[in-house]
Amino acid sequence: MRRPSALAVAIGLIPFVGMCLSVPWWDRITPMVFGLPFNLFWLILWIVLSSGCMALANRVEERRKRGSAL
């Protein structure tokens, strides 16, 4: 089993940074987005975006695997 590429790991860390390390910038209740407090909207948005980031990281690893098999 090979280690994941640095690019795939970096892409996989994007949701973590977006959810956990950006708290000082989005920790607000007063603005409402789609009827939700902004902080709840932000977290739900990153849950959805996490799927896209993981799919992209998987695509990077699949391309890497195909490149080494040639």
N, C-alpha and C positions, 0 to 999 in steps of 0.2 A: 504494500500500500504506500503510495507516494504522498508526500506532504503537499498541501494546497499551495498554489502560487501566491505571491505577495499581493498581486492585483485582486485575486478572489477574496483574500482575507480583508483587504482594504474595503472592497465593496460590501462585504458582509458586516463590517464595523460601522458603516454609514447609519443604519437604523439605530444602533446603540448610541452613537453620538447624538443623533437627532432627538432621541427620546430622553436620554439621561443627562447628557452634558450641556444641553441647551436650556435647562430649566430657568436660569435667571432671565432669559430673554422672553419667555412665553408664559411665565407664571402670573397670569391675570385672569380675572373672572369677568370683568365688566364688558369687554367686547364680546358680542355674540356672533357666531358664525353658524348659519343653518339652524338656528335655535339652540345651539349648544354653547356653553361657556368656552372661551378660546382654549383653555388648557385641555379640556376634554376633546375638543375638535382636533387639537394638535396631536394628541396621543392616538386617536383613532386614525388620523391621516397617516401617521408613521406605521401603524399596524398594517395598513393597506400597502404602503410603499415598501415595507419589509419584504413582502412577497415578490415585488418587482426586483428588489436588490438581490434577493437570494436566487431568483431565476437568472439574472445577469451573471452572478458569480458562478452558477452552474454552467452557463453557456461558455464562460471563460475557461473553466476546467475541462469541459467536453472538447473544446477546440484545442486545448493544450494536449489532451490525451490523443486526439486524432492526429495531431502534428507529430507526436513522438512515435506513433505506430507506423508511420510511413517509412 
